[in-house]
């Protein structure tokens, strides 16, 4: 299912997982490369201490501090009252501007709204980061119910849990699937260990039926229904996911929901010229 919560993340002081942040490679020695990797860490976690950043980047503490000192005068990073580093105004401005102008999001937004209005449920655009073998939520549209999900956008998530992720993983190469399984990332909901045999069986079913279903894999008492889409070369790129609380889930509506998601996927790929 989905890594979202019933309440807003605002004020949550617990650090996010750092497992999805790429560690350094021997060739990553240029200052520009290091600065870009440092800034990308703020997409994974809101606040960082120098020691934690140095560990994740696999750099000396002094080097990490020097990189932060380069970014701070330009307002790409800032320090809070506790001395921890966080994204600065300039980084937020740049990220917001790019997100607003992302062509796929612009094309997908009215499609998501249409599916939301016709189902009265939350619908999400999820995209695959193939280089990292992870996925992220790029856009979402939620109804006006008092109880609704808060979606964490643009944060990399594992591919091994939930309909959203598995509908992408099912269409990777065998070597890529093996790599995701090798990582053995635990459940983001309860920390349960990954069952490779169960996962491979689920991926076979998804490839056969063309969509993925899950229940309570990323959020408690929530169903996920995901329909993937592919680019012009037939490569997996993302999906549309409907997430439904268990108390509103009606098995009889599943064919209708799938039809709406498939309709949305067809329209999106047509707009992108990928049909």
C-alpha positions in Angstrom: 0.0 0.0 0.0 1.2 3.5 0.6 3.6 5.3 3.0 1.2 8.0 4.1 -0.4 8.8 7.4 -3.9 9.9 8.5 -2.3 13.0 10.1 -0.1 15.7 8.7 3.7 15.2 8.9 4.1 18.8 10.2 5.8 18.8 13.6 6.9 15.2 13.3 10.4 15.4 14.8 11.3 11.8 14.1 14.0 11.5 11.4 13.0 9.9 8.1 14.7 6.8 6.8 18.1 7.5 5.2 18.3 4.2 3.4 17.2 5.6 0.0 19.9 8.3 -0.1 22.7 7.1 -2.4 26.0 6.6 -0.8 29.2 8.0 -2.4 31.2 6.2 -5.0 34.9 6.5 -5.4 34.6 8.7 -8.5 32.2 11.1 -6.8 35.0 13.5 -5.8 34.0 16.7 -7.5 32.7 19.6 -5.5 29.6 20.1 -7.7 28.8 16.4 -7.5 29.1 16.5 -3.7 27.0 19.6 -3.4 24.2 18.1 -5.5 24.2 14.9 -3.5 24.2 16.9 -0.3 21.2 18.9 -1.4 19.4 15.8 -2.5 19.5 14.6 1.1 16.9 17.2 2.0 14.4 15.5 -0.2 14.7 12.4 2.0 14.8 14.0 5.5 13.9 17.5 6.7 16.7 18.2 9.2 20.2 16.9 9.3 23.2 17.1 11.7 26.6 17.3 10.2 27.6 13.9 11.5 24.6 12.2 9.9 25.1 13.9 6.6 28.8 13.0 6.5 27.9 9.4 7.2 25.3 9.1 4.5 27.5 10.9 2.0 30.5 8.9 3.0 32.5 12.1 3.4 34.7 13.4 6.2 32.9 15.7 8.6 35.1 18.6 7.7 34.3 18.2 4.0 30.6 18.0 4.7 30.8 21.2 6.9 32.7 22.9 4.1 30.0 22.0 1.5 27.3 23.3 3.8 29.2 26.5 4.2 29.2 26.9 0.4 25.4 26.4 0.3 24.4 28.5 3.3 25.2 32.0 1.9 23.1 31.3 -1.1 20.2 30.2 1.1 20.1 26.7 -0.3 20.5 25.5 3.3 19.8 27.1 6.7 20.3 26.2 10.3 17.5 26.0 12.9 17.7 26.9 16.6 19.1 23.5 17.4 22.0 23.9 14.9 20.5 21.3 12.5 20.6 22.0 8.8 17.4 22.2 6.7 16.5 23.2 3.2 16.8 26.9 2.7 14.4 29.3 1.0 16.3 29.2 -2.3 16.1 25.4 -2.5 12.4 25.5 -1.7 11.8 28.2 -4.3 13.7 26.2 -7.0 12.0 22.9 -6.1 8.5 24.5 -6.1 9.0 26.2 -9.4 10.3 23.0 -11.1 7.5 20.9 -9.6 4.9 23.3 -10.8 6.3 23.2 -14.3 7.0 19.5 -14.5 5.2 18.6 -17.7 4.0 15.2 -16.5 2.4 16.7 -13.4 0.7 19.4 -15.5 -0.7 16.8 -17.9 -1.7 14.4 -15.1 -3.4 16.9 -12.7 -6.8 17.1 -14.5 -6.8 13.4 -15.0 -6.2 12.8 -11.2 -9.0 15.3 -10.4 -11.4 13.5 -12.7 -10.7 10.1 -11.1 -11.0 11.6 -7.7 -14.3 13.2 -8.5 -15.7 10.0 -10.0 -14.6 7.7 -7.1 -14.6 10.2 -4.2 -11.3 8.6 -3.1 -7.6 9.6 -3.1 -5.8 9.1 -6.4 -2.0 9.3 -6.8 0.5 9.6 -9.6 3.6 7.5 -8.7 6.8 7.5 -10.8 9.7 5.1 -11.0 13.2 6.2 -10.3 14.9 3.5 -12.2 18.4 4.5 -11.4 17.7 4.1 -7.6 15.2 1.2 -8.1 12.8 3.1 -6.0 9.6 5.1 -6.5 8.0 8.3 -5.3 4.6 10.1 -5.3 4.7 12.9 -7.7 1.1 14.2 -7.5 -2.1 13.4 -5.7 -5.7 14.5 -5.5 -7.8 13.8 -2.4 -11.5 14.2 -1.7 -12.9 16.5 1.0 -13.6 13.7 3.5 -12.8 14.5 7.2 -10.7 11.4 7.2 -8.2 11.4 4.3 -4.6 10.5 3.7 -1.6 12.8 3.8 0.7 11.9 0.9 4.4 12.5 1.3 5.5 13.7 -2.2 8.9 13.3 -3.8 10.4 11.0 -1.2 11.9 7.9 -2.5 10.2 4.7 -1.3 11.1 1.0 -1.7 9.6 -1.1 -4.5 8.9 -4.3 -2.5 5.7 -3.3 -0.6 2.3 -2.2 -1.6 0.3 -2.1 -4.9 1.8 1.2 -5.9 5.4 -0.1 -5.7 4.9 -3.6 -6.9 3.0 -2.6 -10.0 6.2 -0.9 -11.0 8.6 -3.6 -9.8 6.7 -6.3 -11.8 7.8 -4.8 -15.1 11.5 -4.4 -14.3 14.2 -6.7 -15.7 14.9 -10.0 -13.8 18.3 -8.5 -12.7 16.6 -5.4 -11.3 14.0 -7.5 -9.5 16.8 -9.6 -8.0 18.5 -6.4 -6.7 15.3 -5.1 -5.1 14.8 -8.5 -3.4 18.5 -8.6 -2.3 17.9 -5.3 -0.4 15.3 -7.1 1.7 13.8 -3.8 2.9 11.3 -4.4 5.7 7.7 -3.4 5.7 7.3 0.4 6.2 4.1 -0.3 8.2 5.2 -2.8 10.8 8.8 -3.8 10.1 7.9 -7.3 8.9 10.6 -9.1 6.9 10.3 -9.4 3.2 9.2 -12.8 1.9 10.9 -13.2 -1.5 8.8 -16.2 -2.5 5.5 -14.3 -1.8 6.9 -11.2 -3.6 7.9 -13.1 -6.8 4.4 -14.8 -6.9 2.7 -11.4 -6.5 4.8 -10.0 -9.3 3.8 -12.8 -11.6 0.1 -12.1 -10.9 0.6 -8.4 -11.5 2.2 -9.0 -14.9 -0.6 -11.4 -15.8 -3.5 -9.2 -14.9 -2.0 -5.8 -15.6 -2.7 -4.2 -12.3 -1.8 -4.6 -8.6 -3.9 -4.8 -5.4 -2.8 -4.7 -1.8 -4.2 -4.2 1.7 -2.5 -2.7 4.7 1.0 -3.0 3.4 2.0 0.6 3.8 -0.9 2.1 5.8 -3.2 0.4 8.3 -6.6 -0.7 7.0 -6.1 0.8 3.6 -6.5 -0.8 0.1 -4.3 0.1 -2.9 -5.3 -0.4 -6.5 -2.6 0.5 -9.0 -2.5 0.5 -12.8 0.9 1.0 -14.4 1.8 3.0 -17.5 4.7 2.7 -20.0 6.6 5.0 -22.4 6.8 4.8 -26.1 9.5 2.1 -25.9 7.4 0.0 -23.6 9.4 0.7 -20.5 7.6 1.1 -17.2 7.4 4.7 -16.0 4.8 5.0 -13.3 1.2 4.3 -12.3 -2.1 5.7 -11.1 -3.1 4.4 -7.7 -6.4 4.6 -5.9 -6.2 4.3 -2.1 -9.4 3.4 -0.2 -9.9 3.1 3.5 -11.2 -0.4 4.5 -14.5 1.0 5.9 -15.3 2.4 2.4 -13.9 -0.5 0.3 -16.6 -2.3 -1.7 -15.3 -5.4 -3.7 -18.3 -4.9 -6.1 -16.8 -1.5 -7.1 -13.4 -2.9 -8.0 -14.1 -3.4 -11.7 -15.4 0.2 -11.9 -12.4 1.6 -10.1 -10.0 -0.4 -12.3 -11.8 0.9 -15.4 -11.4 4.5 -14.3 -7.7 4.1 -13.5 -7.1 2.4 -16.9 -9.0 5.2 -18.6 -6.8 7.7 -16.8 -3.7 5.9 -17.7 -4.7 5.7 -21.4 -5.4 9.5 -21.4 -2.2 10.3 -19.7 0.0 8.2 -22.1 -1.9 9.7 -25.0 -1.2 13.2 -23.9 2.5 12.3 -23.4 2.6 10.8 -26.9 3.4 7.3 -25.4 0.3 5.5 -26.6 
